[in-house]
């Protein structure tokens, strides 16, 4: 059975060394972009390969396409294939930020038509707290063939969002913290504030205090309070640059609310 949302440490541990399972370490810090790779080299889940948010999970910036624009689909496909991701692969992603960056890889694989991808619930922190194995050994290249194509229906652009400002049929769900949504304490983007009419679901509220995702029923209940009757297909997830928005999309999927779209530019 494919894992398509979350996977726990025990399940992943049973599949270490399984050639059908490909694990990616997605640790990253916005203020220190080199940190994730440095920490990966110091220790990681056995067999895990590293993907960098800026270099592998994003494309070149033009000044008009956001801080983390989606990469060229063929370039992303090539990256996955070099790492051994084929059509039958079960992909697992983890980070050390509650799945915030790992969820970006989760969404991108689904965008590319590969649903067998899950985020390690609790991430690197819980993996270590559970006493599971780590290594410094780097996995050897293992090329594979990945078919599928990106789904245009999975995203919207700025013109779509602009055209639907005030449209009750479109709900923009902002995953940033409540203070940034209010236009306070903005330290990342040059302009503070929010998309007019957007609703706020801070991605961190999808987690329990120990860093795991809340149960599906709790997520469904909390998201229903924010969506106020809107169907998932009406929802456009946004944030600062199309990364933490994917966390809200994963939480919706866990809650049985699949079908929302991503605004990558955010």
N, C-alpha and C positions, 0 to 999 in steps of 0.2 A: 504493500500500500504506500502510495506516495505521500510525503509530508508536504503540505502546501501553505502552512501558516507558521506554526511554532514546533520546536522539538526540544525535549528536555535532555539534560546531560547524560542520564542513564542510557537513553536510546542512542545518542551519538557515540557514547563510549563503546557500545556493543558493535558499532559499525566502523571503528577505527581500523584502517587497513582494508576496508571493503572497497574494491576498485570502482564500484558503482556509486560511491558517495564521494563528492568533491566538497571540501571545506574551505571557506575563505575567511581570513582575518581582515576585518574592515576597520580596525582601530584608527582613530583620527582625532586631531584637535585643531579647531579652526585657527586658534592663535599660534599654534606651533605645528605646522603641517608635516614636519619631519618626524614628529614624536611617534606616530603610529608604526612606521616602518622600523624605527629604532627599537621599540618595545617588542615588535614581532620578532626581530632578530635575536632578542634576548631570551624570549620564551614564547611558545605558541602551542596550540592544540596539535598533536602529532598529525602530520600529513597536510596541515593547513597551508594554503598559499595566500599571499598578501595582495590585496587590491587597495590602491590609493584613491581616496575620494576625488582629489583634484586631477590626478593623472589617468585613472582608469574608469572612474564612474562619472566623469564629467568631460565635456568637450571644450574646445577653445572659447574664450570669452571675447566678445566683440565690443563690449560696452553697452550693448542693447539687448543682450540675451540672458542677463542674470549672472549671479556669482557661480552657479554650478549648472550650466546648461547641459542638456543631455548630449552624450557623445554621438558621433556618427555611428549608426547601427552596425555597419560592416566592420568598423574598427573595434567596436565592443564585441561583436561576434568573434573576431579574430583573437581578442584577449581571452575570451572564454574558452575557445577551442584549444589554444596553447596550454591552458590550464587543465585540459582534460574533460571539459564539459561537453558531452555529446547528448544526443536526443533522449537517451534513457537515463541520464545522470540524475541522482538525487543531490541537490545542492543545499549546503548549510552555510549560513552567514552568521558571524558574531562580531561584536565589538565590546567596548568597555563603557558604553554610554547608554545602557538600557535598550540597545537595539536601534538607536536613532540613525546611525550610519548603515548598519546591517540591513535595515528596512529599505534603504535606497536600493541596495543590490537586489533584495527580494522583489521590489516593485519592477526594477529594470528587467529582470529575467522574465517576469510575467508579461511585461510589455513586449518582449521579444518572442512571446508564445511558448515559454517554458514554465509550466505551472509547478513542477516538482522542485520547489525551493522553499526553505523554511528558515526562520531565525532561531538561533539557540536562545531559549528563554533563560534570562538571567545573565547571559553572555559570559565573557571571560572571568568576571568577578566571581560568579557562582561556580563556574567550572573549577576554579582554583579552590574556592571555599569547600567544595565537595571532595577535594583531594584527588582530583582526576589528573591523569598524566599530562606532562608538558615536555617540550623538546626544543632544541635549537637547530635540529637537522632540517635542511631545506629539501623539499620534495623535488624529485627529478621531473623534467618536462614529460608530458604524456598527451600528445596531440589527439584530438577527437574531431568529430564532425557534428556540428549543430545546425540544424535547419530551422525553419520558422522565420517570421518576419515581424517587425514592429507593428503594433496595432495603432492606427491613427485615432481610433475611438477612445484610446486610453488617456489622451491628453487634450488640453485646450490651450490656446495662446492668448496673448494680451488683448487682441482684437475681440475675441469671444467674450472675455471677461468684461471689457469695456462696453460691448454692445448689450450686455445683460445686467448692467448695474441697475438695481431697483426692480429687476424681474423676479417675482416671487417663485418662478419655476426653477431658478438657479440659486443654490446656496453655496457661498464661498466659505469654507471651513479653514480657519487660520490656526496652524499648529504651534505658533510661537507662544512664548510666555504671556501671561495676561498683561504685564506691565508694558511690554513692547507692543502688544495689540492696542493698548490705550495710547501709545505714542510716548511712553515714558522710558527712561533708562536705555535709549537706543545707542548701542556702542558698536554695532556691526555695519548697518546700512547708513548711507548718507542722509536719508530722509526718514524721519520718524513718522509713525502713524500706521494706517491700515487701509485696505481696500474698502471703499464705502459700502456699508451694509454687511460686511463679513461678520461671521460669528466665530467665537474663539473656543477652541478645544486644545489647550496646551498639551503637547505630546507626552510630557512627563506625567500627566494625570491618567494615562493609560496603564501606569505601572503601580504595583504594590510597593510598600516601603523597602522591601528586599530586592527590588529591581526586576521582578518578573511581571509579566502581563497579568492584569486583573482577570478573573474568570469571565467567560463569555457572557454570562447573564448580567454581571455587573457592568461590563462594557456596553452591552445592548441598552441597559437601563439609562446609563449616563449619557450615551450618545443620543438616545431618543429625546432627552431633555434639551439638548442643543439643536437637534434637527427639527424638532417641533412638527413632526408629521411629514417632513420631506422624505421622499424615497431616495435610496442610495444613488440612483442614476441622475438625480438632480444635483448631487453634491460635487463640488470642485474643491479639492484639497490644495491649500496654499501655505506658504510659510515665508522665510526670508530668501530662500534660493532653491526650493524644490527638493530638499533633503528631509527635514523633520516632517514635512507634509506626508511623506511615505509612511511614517510611523502611525499617523492617524488612519491612513488607508489600510494598513495591516490590522490595526485595532478594529476597524469596521469589518474587515474580513473575518477576524476571530469571532466577532459578535454576530456573524451571519448576515452582514449588511454589505455584501459585495456589489460592485458595479459603479462605484464612484470614480471620478477622473482626477488626474493630476494637472495642475498648472505649473509646469516646470520652471518658468521664468520667475514666478512668485513675486 
